[in-house]
Amino acid sequence: AYFESPAFRHSIGQFQASIELSSRGAMIRNLGVQESDLNLHANGQIAGDLFNPKSLKADISYILRGPLTGWLDPALAGRFVKLPAPFSSPGAVSGVIAVEGKMSGELADLGRTLETEAVVQLEDANLGGWRIDKGVFKGVWQSPLLMLESADLRLGDGGVRIDELTFDTSQADEDLHVKVDFDNADFRKLLGPALNAVYPL
């Protein structure tokens, strides 16, 4: 099946929902969507007249999981996120992502009004040549700004912690200034794709 709305365009393998409709909007008791390895579960409410939708304001709690490349498809999160180099080239990003959070926004204009607070976990990820065994990110996305509160990354036996960071997802070439703490981190893993440039140090 193929589902299309102002906020979502994608094929769907399974769809389950328990939703109460009224003149004031929709109460979503349970919403489940699955397509291949992509899973989404949500609940919350949408305020507004569904039959005359001048404004439909969503307040939703959600959990999603699946391959990172699947969620970054242009029909899904890729509609809103432009990855900076070297993450934007084909095959540069892989791994499994799980996100638990809350979002709000105007469904008719989600690209500009989306706000979400979430905890993001990455497993067995490759980000532009950097290998991450496990990563936990906490932050807020107020489109188009991604405001990172903290990130803890495990690279082999070592780790890296990143403190507050703000990134404009609408600007693919924006410079990033990051404060980083290292915990027994392997220098070679930290270099990632730059290792070949300094080999055999």
PEKA-V873499 format. One line per field, one symbol per residue. ss: DSSP state (h for helix, s for strand, l for the rest). phi: phi as a letter, one per 40 degrees, with the letter a starting at -180 (. if undefined). psi: psi as a letter, one per 30 degrees, with the letter a starting at -180 (. if undefined). A space follows every 10 residues. Layout:
ss->???
phi->???
psi->???
//
This chain:
ss->lssssllsss sllsssssss ssllssssss sssssllsss ssssssslll llllllssss ssssssshhh hlllllhhhl llllllllll llssssssss sssssshhhh hhhlssssss ssssssslls ssssssssss ssllssssss sssssllsss ssllssssll llllllllls ssslllhhhh hhhhhhhhll l
phi->.bbbadbaaa cbcbababbb bacchbbcca bbbbafccbb baaiabcicc caccabcbbb cabbaicdcc ccddcbcccb bbcccccccd gcbahbbbbb abbaicccac dbbcbababb bbbfbbbghc cbcabbbbab bbdccbbcca abbbbgcbab bbcdabbccc bcbccbbbcb bbbfccdccc cfccdccbdb d
psi->lkkklffkjl lkekkkkjkk klffbkjjek kkkkjbgkkk kllbljkljf fiiekjkkjk klklkakeee fgkffbffff kjklkgfflk gfklakkkkk akllljefhe effkkkklkk kkkhkjjgfk kjekkkkkak jjkgkjjkel kkkkjbfllk kkakkkkjff jfgkkkjkkk kkjhkkeeee fbffefffkh .
//
